[in-house]
Amino acid sequence: MSSITLQKLAELVGGTLSLGGADSVITGLNSLHEAVPGEVTFLGNARYLPGLKTTRASAALVPEDLDGEHAREGLSLIRLKNPTLAFSNVIRFFGPPPVEFVPGIHPTAVVAADAACDPQKISVGPNAVIEGGVQIGDGCTIGAGAYIGRGVKLGEGCVIHANAVIKEYCVLGRRVILHSGSVIGSDGFGYEMVQGRHQKIDQVGIVQIDDDVEIGSCTTIDRARFGRTWIGEGCKIDNLVQIGHNCTLGKHCIIVSQTGISGSTRLGNYVTMGGQVGVAGHLEIGDQVMFLAKSGVTKNILEKGAYTGYPARPLMEGRKMLSLPAKIPDLLERVRELEKKLAALEKSAVQS
């Protein structure tokens, strides 16, 4: 079991130790609510501040401006600018060793003779399939059962996890990560009604994914009808996201689980979409626009800021609209009371 003194731990994360003995030993890590003596935890969100009073942890990583009165007596504090980010160093210290890069191609993998790669500088797992004309950069890892279609290009250092699929002619930059079950380059959803039947429209474009993009499990990104569906540098896409054909995502966008973006919609840079956001097709979304969970985007939104509701509106307006349905029962009751009073007045007038 790994262990480390509090002083060494503070040095590891780049923080300042206060309210604790430098020689005390930490043997593990856990959440605020589940930690036990001997473990370290962290405060990454102000909503969990009361947990510092009740946690059983021996130490906690906290913001550097935290008032010590918020913490339980005897809890050692390590102060730093970003406890959440710093806790990653703690996880690496106590966690299992990272999976080593083992170069070579497993005997059960199927690799086309004309695939361009250096077998001593890539790692290909069991039963993976690499079709003809593929180009694979040095340092790439292709997991068990993954499929790399004809003419695909992978930049250096990509990680294609088990059972991920990249279909023909798609282009990935450097250090792209695809998690298991993701599918890059499925046909775009395109049909025309001809004589009472849906006739498929050919989808002959590609998907281009730029450097440092990470794509979650079971996410699908459709190839363009022609041209490209384009995912910009640094985008992080969660599990279970659908991105339609010919969409463009700018740099460093965040797209959260169960979001769907319809075809030919263009996002600017640093766009954030919460869970279950739905976006109509052929729209323009500006830089630094944020949509809260379950928003419905039905028109162009170019001004940066936060939006919510269906259809999505600026944050305060959207919240006001979302609150109105809860007032309907009370409004109905008031209407009934007014109707009763009006009926009584009419009856009184008739009698007089």
C-alpha positions as CSV (number, residue, x, y, z in Angstrom):
1,M,0.0,0.0,0.0
2,S,1.3,3.5,-0.9
3,S,1.7,6.1,1.8
4,I,3.0,9.6,2.0
5,T,3.5,12.2,4.7
6,L,1.4,15.3,4.7
7,Q,4.4,17.5,3.9
8,K,5.4,15.4,0.9
9,L,1.8,15.4,-0.2
10,A,1.6,19.2,-0.1
11,E,4.8,19.3,-2.2
12,L,3.3,16.7,-4.7
13,V,0.3,18.9,-5.4
14,G,2.0,22.2,-5.1
15,G,0.1,23.4,-2.1
16,T,0.7,24.9,1.3
17,L,0.1,22.8,4.4
18,S,-1.8,24.4,7.3
19,L,-3.6,23.1,10.4
20,G,-1.8,19.7,10.3
21,G,1.3,17.8,11.3
22,A,3.9,17.6,8.5
23,D,4.9,14.1,9.5
24,S,1.4,12.6,9.6
25,V,1.0,9.7,7.1
26,I,-1.7,9.5,4.4
27,T,-2.4,6.1,3.1
28,G,-5.3,6.7,0.6
29,L,-7.9,9.0,-0.8
30,N,-11.7,9.3,-0.9
31,S,-14.7,11.6,-1.2
32,L,-15.6,14.0,1.6
33,H,-18.5,11.8,2.7
34,E,-16.7,8.4,2.4
35,A,-13.2,9.2,3.6
36,V,-11.9,7.6,6.8
37,P,-8.9,8.5,9.1
38,G,-5.7,8.2,7.1
39,E,-7.2,9.3,3.9
40,V,-7.1,12.6,2.0
41,T,-10.1,14.3,0.3
42,F,-10.7,17.6,-1.5
43,L,-13.3,20.4,-1.7
44,G,-13.9,21.2,-5.4
45,N,-17.4,22.7,-5.2
46,A,-18.7,25.3,-2.7
47,R,-22.0,23.3,-2.3
48,Y,-20.0,20.6,-0.5
49,L,-18.5,23.1,2.0
50,P,-20.5,21.7,5.0
51,G,-18.8,18.3,4.4
52,L,-15.6,19.8,5.8
53,K,-17.2,19.8,9.2
54,T,-18.3,16.2,9.1
55,T,-15.7,14.4,7.0
56,R,-13.6,11.8,8.8
57,A,-10.6,12.3,6.5
58,S,-7.3,13.2,8.0
59,A,-6.6,15.9,5.4
60,A,-8.3,17.9,2.6
61,L,-7.2,19.9,-0.4
62,V,-9.0,23.2,-0.3
63,P,-9.0,26.6,-2.0
64,E,-6.2,28.8,-0.7
65,D,-8.7,31.5,0.6
66,L,-10.8,29.1,2.6
67,D,-11.6,30.2,6.1
68,G,-10.3,27.5,8.5
69,E,-13.4,27.9,10.6
70,H,-15.3,26.0,7.9
71,A,-13.3,22.8,8.6
72,R,-13.6,20.2,11.3
73,E,-11.3,20.6,14.2
74,G,-8.2,18.5,13.7
75,L,-8.6,18.3,9.9
76,S,-5.3,19.1,8.1
77,L,-5.7,21.5,5.2
78,I,-3.6,21.8,2.0
79,R,-4.3,25.1,0.4
80,L,-4.0,25.7,-3.4
81,K,-5.6,27.5,-6.3
82,N,-7.4,24.5,-7.9
83,P,-8.1,21.6,-5.5
84,T,-10.0,19.6,-8.2
85,L,-7.1,19.7,-10.6
86,A,-4.5,19.1,-7.9
87,F,-6.4,16.1,-6.7
88,S,-5.5,14.4,-10.0
89,N,-1.9,14.2,-8.7
90,V,-3.2,12.4,-5.6
91,I,-5.2,10.0,-7.7
92,R,-2.1,9.2,-9.8
93,F,0.0,8.6,-6.7
94,F,-2.5,6.2,-5.0
95,G,-4.1,4.7,-8.1
96,P,-3.1,1.7,-10.1
97,P,-0.1,2.2,-12.4
98,P,-1.1,3.5,-15.9
99,V,-1.4,0.9,-18.7
100,E,2.0,0.7,-20.4
101,F,2.4,1.3,-24.1
102,V,3.5,-2.0,-25.5
103,P,4.5,-1.7,-29.1
104,G,3.7,-4.4,-31.6
105,I,0.7,-6.0,-33.4
106,H,-1.2,-8.9,-31.8
107,P,-1.1,-12.1,-33.8
108,T,-4.9,-12.1,-34.1
109,A,-5.2,-8.6,-35.5
110,V,-5.9,-8.2,-39.2
111,V,-3.7,-5.5,-40.8
112,A,-3.8,-4.8,-44.5
113,A,-0.5,-5.2,-46.3
114,D,-0.6,-1.6,-47.6
115,A,-1.4,0.0,-44.2
116,A,1.3,2.6,-43.5
117,C,2.7,2.3,-40.0
118,D,5.7,1.2,-38.1
119,P,4.8,-2.0,-36.2
120,Q,7.4,-1.2,-33.6
121,K,6.0,2.2,-32.8
122,I,2.3,1.4,-32.5
123,S,0.2,-1.0,-30.4
124,V,-2.6,-3.0,-31.9
125,G,-4.7,-5.3,-29.7
126,P,-6.3,-8.7,-30.4
127,N,-8.9,-9.0,-33.2
128,A,-8.5,-5.3,-34.3
129,V,-9.0,-4.8,-38.0
130,I,-7.0,-2.2,-40.0
131,E,-8.1,-1.9,-43.7
132,G,-6.1,-0.9,-46.7
133,G,-4.6,2.5,-47.2
134,V,-4.7,3.4,-43.5
135,Q,-2.0,5.7,-42.2
136,I,-1.2,5.4,-38.5
137,G,1.1,7.8,-36.7
138,D,3.7,6.7,-34.2
139,G,2.6,6.1,-30.6
140,C,-1.0,5.2,-31.5
141,T,-2.8,2.5,-29.5
142,I,-5.6,0.5,-31.1
143,G,-7.6,-1.6,-28.7
144,A,-9.0,-5.1,-29.0
145,G,-11.7,-5.4,-31.7
146,A,-11.4,-1.8,-32.9
147,Y,-12.1,-1.2,-36.6
148,I,-10.1,1.3,-38.7
149,G,-11.7,1.6,-42.2
150,R,-10.1,2.0,-45.5
151,G,-8.0,5.2,-46.1
152,V,-8.3,6.4,-42.5
153,K,-5.5,8.7,-41.2
154,L,-4.5,8.7,-37.5
155,G,-2.1,11.3,-36.2
156,E,0.6,10.6,-33.6
157,G,-0.4,9.4,-30.1
158,C,-4.1,8.5,-30.8
159,V,-5.8,6.1,-28.4
160,I,-8.6,4.0,-30.0
161,H,-10.2,2.0,-27.3
162,A,-11.6,-1.5,-27.7
163,N,-14.5,-1.9,-30.2
164,A,-14.4,1.7,-31.4
165,V,-15.0,2.2,-35.1
166,I,-13.6,4.7,-37.5
167,K,-15.1,4.3,-41.0
168,E,-13.5,4.9,-44.3
169,Y,-11.4,8.0,-45.2
170,C,-11.9,9.8,-41.9
171,V,-9.0,11.9,-40.6
172,L,-7.9,12.2,-37.0
173,G,-5.3,14.6,-35.7
174,R,-2.8,14.0,-32.9
175,R,-3.6,12.6,-29.5
176,V,-7.3,12.0,-30.3
177,I,-9.0,9.6,-27.8
178,L,-12.0,7.5,-28.9
179,H,-13.7,5.5,-26.1
180,S,-15.3,2.0,-26.6
181,G,-18.4,1.8,-28.8
182,S,-17.9,5.2,-30.4
183,V,-18.5,5.3,-34.2
184,I,-16.9,7.9,-36.4
185,G,-18.0,8.3,-40.0
186,S,-21.4,6.5,-40.1
187,D,-23.6,7.7,-43.0
188,G,-25.4,11.0,-42.5
189,F,-29.1,10.7,-42.1
190,G,-30.2,11.7,-45.6
191,Y,-33.3,10.5,-47.5
192,E,-35.7,11.9,-50.1
193,M,-39.3,10.7,-50.7
194,V,-39.5,9.2,-54.2
195,Q,-42.8,7.5,-55.3
196,G,-43.9,6.9,-51.7
197,R,-40.6,5.4,-50.6
198,H,-37.6,6.9,-48.7
199,Q,-34.6,6.9,-51.1
200,K,-31.2,7.1,-49.5
201,I,-28.9,10.0,-50.5
202,D,-25.3,9.1,-50.9
203,Q,-23.0,10.3,-48.1
204,V,-19.5,10.6,-49.5
205,G,-17.9,13.1,-47.2
206,I,-15.6,12.5,-44.2
207,V,-15.3,13.3,-40.5
208,Q,-12.3,15.4,-39.6
209,I,-11.2,15.4,-35.9
210,D,-8.5,17.8,-34.9
211,D,-5.8,17.5,-32.3
212,D,-6.5,16.7,-28.6
213,V,-10.2,15.8,-29.0
214,E,-11.7,13.2,-26.7
215,I,-14.9,11.4,-27.6
216,G,-16.9,9.3,-25.1
217,S,-18.3,5.8,-25.3
218,C,-21.2,5.1,-27.7
219,T,-21.0,8.6,-29.3
220,T,-21.7,8.8,-33.0
221,I,-20.4,11.4,-35.4
222,D,-21.8,11.2,-39.0
223,R,-19.8,11.7,-42.1
224,A,-20.7,14.6,-44.3
225,R,-23.0,14.2,-47.3
226,F,-20.0,15.9,-49.1
227,G,-17.1,17.8,-47.7
228,R,-16.6,17.2,-44.0
229,T,-18.1,17.0,-40.5
230,W,-15.5,18.8,-38.5
231,I,-14.6,18.6,-34.8
232,G,-12.3,21.4,-33.8
233,E,-9.1,21.2,-31.7
234,G,-9.5,20.4,-28.0
235,C,-13.2,19.5,-28.0
236,K,-14.4,17.1,-25.3
237,I,-17.5,15.1,-26.1
238,D,-19.2,12.9,-23.6
239,N,-20.8,9.5,-23.9
240,L,-24.1,9.0,-25.9
241,V,-23.8,12.2,-28.0
242,Q,-25.1,12.3,-31.6
243,I,-23.5,14.8,-34.1
244,G,-25.2,15.0,-37.5
245,H,-23.6,15.2,-41.0
246,N,-21.8,18.4,-42.0
247,C,-21.8,19.9,-38.5
248,T,-18.8,22.0,-37.5
249,L,-17.6,22.4,-33.9
250,G,-15.2,25.1,-33.1
251,K,-12.2,24.7,-30.8
252,H,-12.5,23.6,-27.2
253,C,-16.3,22.9,-27.1
254,I,-17.8,20.8,-24.3
255,I,-20.8,18.5,-25.4
256,V,-22.4,16.6,-22.5
257,S,-24.2,13.2,-22.6
258,Q,-27.4,12.7,-24.6
259,T,-27.0,15.9,-26.6
260,G,-28.1,15.7,-30.2
261,I,-26.9,18.2,-32.9
262,S,-28.7,18.1,-36.2
263,G,-27.0,18.3,-39.5
264,S,-25.2,21.3,-40.9
265,T,-25.2,23.2,-37.6
266,R,-22.1,25.3,-36.9
267,L,-20.7,25.9,-33.4
268,G,-18.2,28.6,-32.6
269,N,-15.3,28.2,-30.1
270,Y,-15.8,27.3,-26.4
271,V,-19.4,26.4,-26.8
272,T,-20.8,24.3,-23.9
273,M,-23.9,22.1,-24.1
274,G,-25.3,20.4,-21.0
275,G,-26.9,17.0,-20.9
276,Q,-29.9,16.3,-23.2
277,V,-29.6,19.5,-25.2
278,G,-31.3,19.3,-28.6
279,V,-30.2,21.4,-31.5
280,A,-32.1,21.8,-34.8
281,G,-30.3,21.7,-38.1
282,H,-28.7,24.4,-40.2
283,L,-28.1,26.8,-37.2
284,E,-25.3,29.1,-36.2
285,I,-24.1,29.2,-32.6
286,G,-21.6,31.9,-31.6
287,D,-18.4,31.7,-29.5
288,Q,-18.7,31.1,-25.7
289,V,-22.4,30.2,-25.8
290,M,-23.6,27.9,-23.0
291,F,-26.8,25.9,-23.1
292,L,-28.0,24.4,-19.8
293,A,-29.3,20.9,-19.6
294,K,-32.4,20.0,-21.6
295,S,-32.4,23.2,-23.6
296,G,-34.0,23.2,-27.1
297,V,-32.1,25.2,-29.6
298,T,-34.4,26.2,-32.6
299,K,-32.8,29.3,-34.0
300,N,-29.4,31.0,-34.5
301,I,-27.8,32.2,-31.2
302,L,-24.7,34.4,-31.8
303,E,-24.4,36.4,-28.6
304,K,-22.2,34.8,-25.9
305,G,-23.8,33.9,-22.6
306,A,-25.9,31.3,-20.9
307,Y,-29.3,30.0,-22.3
308,T,-31.9,27.6,-21.1
309,G,-35.5,26.4,-21.8
310,Y,-37.4,25.3,-24.9
311,P,-37.0,27.2,-27.1
312,A,-33.7,28.3,-25.5
313,R,-33.7,31.9,-24.2
314,P,-31.2,34.0,-22.2
315,L,-30.7,32.5,-18.8
316,M,-32.9,34.7,-16.6
317,E,-35.7,34.9,-19.2
318,G,-35.5,31.1,-19.7
319,R,-35.7,30.4,-16.0
320,K,-38.7,32.6,-15.7
321,M,-40.5,30.8,-18.5
322,L,-39.6,27.4,-17.0
323,S,-41.1,28.5,-13.7
324,L,-44.5,29.4,-15.1
325,P,-46.0,25.9,-15.5
326,A,-45.6,25.4,-11.8
327,K,-47.9,28.3,-11.2
328,I,-50.7,26.9,-13.4
329,P,-52.6,25.0,-10.6
330,D,-52.7,28.1,-8.5
331,L,-53.9,30.3,-11.4
332,L,-56.6,27.7,-12.2
333,E,-57.9,27.8,-8.7
334,R,-58.0,31.6,-8.7
335,V,-59.9,31.5,-12.0
336,R,-62.4,29.1,-10.5
337,E,-62.9,31.4,-7.5
338,L,-63.4,34.4,-9.7
339,E,-66.0,32.4,-11.8
340,K,-67.9,31.5,-8.7
341,K,-68.0,35.1,-7.5
342,L,-69.0,36.3,-11.0
343,A,-71.8,33.6,-11.1
344,A,-73.0,34.8,-7.6
345,L,-73.1,38.4,-8.7
346,E,-75.0,37.5,-11.9
347,K,-77.5,35.5,-9.8
348,S,-77.9,38.4,-7.3
349,A,-78.5,40.8,-10.2
350,V,-81.2,38.6,-11.7
351,Q,-83.0,38.3,-8.4
352,S,-83.0,42.0,-7.8
